[in-house]
Amino acid sequence: MTDTPKLLLASASPRRLQLLAQAGIEPDGLIPTSLDETPLKNELPRSLAKRLARAKAEAALTLSARNPEQAGSYILAADTVVAVGRRILPKAEFQEEASECLLLLSGRSHHVYTAVALATPKGTIRQRLVETKVRFKRLSRLEMETYLASGEWRGKAGGYAIQGLAGSFVVKLVGSYPSVVGLPLFETITMLEGEGYPAKKGWLEPA
């Protein structure tokens, strides 16, 4: 059908694309945004995730409005923050950052907050925040050094990717696994459908 509304993903993350594909959704386009993700003074992890997700949705909405083919689309944005207590861990770009993250995470629990923001064709923005508790095993020096050498941590919140090698570090997870990867599917699908987007339309189409 030609009247199916368009869905744009305000991200270039392969993980979020894979998660949407897992749910049977293929975005009609990508609008990655570039924002300063530095936490504000005394900003809490959950507040940071919500602020950045909304800012990404708003930035993508502004960009899409300039393109007649994208105007009036649904826009989905998300942001993931890893924290130990109130301490926000970086999206590690340097090995020293990743090493510090692993030392903090080793043998203890941490929280992963993923906020999802949905801009609708009506111009409204809806948000959901999902909190997941993850516990790591106590990591040996060899495990940390080997993981750092893998390079998998680069650009990942908290310096690790649960869907990769670091999944073997996880002792316990309470909450949403896909949210830790980067997009909570239950909440995302529920929000899309609640705003009139046919999120399960792809389920009826032949592979």
C-alpha positions in Angstrom: 0.0 0.0 0.0 1.3 3.5 -0.8 -0.4 5.2 2.1 1.7 3.5 4.8 3.3 6.2 6.9 7.1 6.4 6.7 9.4 5.7 9.6 12.8 7.3 9.9 15.5 6.2 12.4 17.5 9.1 13.9 20.6 6.9 14.1 23.1 5.1 12.0 23.6 2.4 14.7 23.8 -1.1 13.1 22.6 -2.5 16.4 19.4 -0.5 16.4 18.8 -1.4 12.7 19.2 -5.1 13.6 16.8 -4.9 16.5 14.2 -3.2 14.4 14.7 -5.9 11.7 14.2 -8.5 14.4 10.8 -6.9 15.1 9.9 -7.0 11.4 10.5 -3.3 10.9 12.6 -1.7 8.1 12.9 2.1 8.4 12.3 4.1 5.3 15.4 6.2 5.9 18.1 7.1 8.4 18.7 10.6 9.8 21.8 10.3 12.0 22.4 13.3 14.2 25.5 14.7 15.8 25.0 16.1 19.3 27.2 17.0 22.2 26.5 14.2 24.6 28.4 15.6 27.5 26.3 15.3 30.7 25.2 18.5 32.4 26.4 19.3 35.8 24.9 17.0 38.4 22.7 15.4 35.6 21.4 11.9 36.6 21.9 9.0 34.2 18.2 8.6 33.4 17.8 12.3 32.8 20.7 12.3 30.4 19.3 9.4 28.4 15.9 11.1 28.1 17.4 14.5 27.2 19.6 13.1 24.5 16.9 10.8 22.9 14.5 13.8 22.7 17.2 16.0 21.3 18.0 13.5 18.6 14.3 13.2 17.7 14.0 17.0 17.5 17.1 17.4 15.4 16.0 14.7 13.0 12.5 16.3 12.8 14.1 19.6 11.8 16.2 17.9 9.1 13.2 15.8 7.8 11.0 18.9 7.5 13.4 20.2 4.8 12.9 17.1 2.7 9.5 16.9 1.0 9.8 13.1 0.8 10.5 12.8 4.5 8.1 15.4 5.9 5.3 14.0 7.9 7.2 10.8 8.9 7.4 9.1 12.2 10.9 9.6 13.6 12.4 7.2 16.1 15.4 8.1 18.3 17.1 6.4 21.2 20.0 6.9 23.6 21.7 4.5 26.0 23.5 5.4 29.2 25.5 3.1 31.4 25.9 4.0 35.0 27.4 2.7 38.3 25.3 4.4 40.9 25.1 8.1 39.8 28.3 7.9 37.9 27.8 8.0 34.1 30.2 5.9 32.2 31.5 7.2 28.8 30.9 5.9 25.3 34.5 4.7 25.2 36.6 6.0 22.4 40.0 5.4 23.9 41.4 2.2 25.5 42.1 4.0 28.8 38.4 4.9 29.0 37.3 1.3 28.3 39.8 -0.1 30.8 38.5 2.2 33.5 34.9 1.1 32.7 35.8 -2.6 32.9 37.5 -2.0 36.3 34.3 -0.3 37.6 32.0 -3.0 36.2 34.0 -6.0 37.3 32.2 -8.1 39.9 29.4 -5.6 40.5 26.0 -4.5 39.3 25.3 -1.5 37.1 22.3 0.1 35.4 21.7 0.6 31.7 19.1 3.3 30.8 17.8 3.5 27.3 15.4 6.2 26.4 13.3 6.1 23.3 11.7 9.2 21.7 9.1 9.1 19.0 8.2 12.2 16.9 4.8 11.7 15.3 3.4 13.2 12.1 1.2 15.3 14.4 4.3 17.0 15.7 4.2 15.5 19.2 7.1 13.7 20.9 6.5 10.7 23.1 9.1 9.1 25.3 9.8 6.0 27.3 12.7 5.1 29.6 13.7 1.5 30.2 16.0 0.6 33.1 17.9 -2.6 33.2 20.2 -4.0 35.9 23.2 -6.0 34.8 25.8 -7.8 36.9 29.2 -8.7 35.7 31.4 -11.5 36.9 34.7 -10.6 38.5 37.0 -10.1 35.6 40.6 -11.3 35.6 43.4 -9.1 34.4 43.8 -11.5 31.4 40.1 -11.2 30.5 40.2 -7.4 30.6 43.4 -7.2 28.6 42.0 -9.6 26.0 38.7 -7.8 25.7 40.5 -4.5 25.3 42.6 -5.9 22.6 39.5 -7.0 20.7 38.5 -3.4 20.1 34.8 -4.4 20.5 34.4 -1.7 23.2 35.0 1.2 20.9 32.1 3.7 20.8 30.0 1.5 23.2 28.3 3.0 26.3 30.1 1.7 29.3 32.9 0.3 27.2 31.3 -3.0 26.3 28.8 -4.7 23.9 26.5 -7.2 25.5 25.6 -8.7 22.2 29.3 -9.5 21.5 32.2 -11.0 23.5 31.2 -9.2 26.7 28.0 -11.2 26.9 30.2 -13.9 28.5 30.8 -11.4 31.4 27.1 -11.2 32.4 26.1 -13.1 35.5 22.6 -11.7 35.8 20.3 -9.4 33.9 17.1 -8.0 35.2 15.1 -6.0 32.7 15.3 -5.8 28.9 18.1 -7.4 27.0 17.4 -5.5 23.7 17.4 -2.3 25.7 21.0 -3.0 26.8 21.9 -3.6 23.1 20.4 -0.3 22.2 16.6 -0.4 21.7 13.9 -1.8 24.0 11.6 -3.6 21.5 8.5 -4.1 23.6 8.3 -0.4 24.6 9.2 0.8 21.1 6.6 -1.4 19.3 4.0 -0.4 21.9 4.7 3.3 21.4 4.6 3.1 17.6 1.3 1.2 17.6 -0.1 3.6 20.2 0.6 6.5 17.8 -0.9 4.8 14.8 2.1 3.3 13.1 1.5 -0.3 11.8 4.5 -1.8 13.5 3.5 -5.4 12.8 2.7 -4.9 9.1 5.9 -6.6 8.1 4.9 -9.7 9.9 2.3 -10.5 7.3 4.6 -10.0 4.3 6.5 -13.0 2.9 10.2 -13.1 3.6 
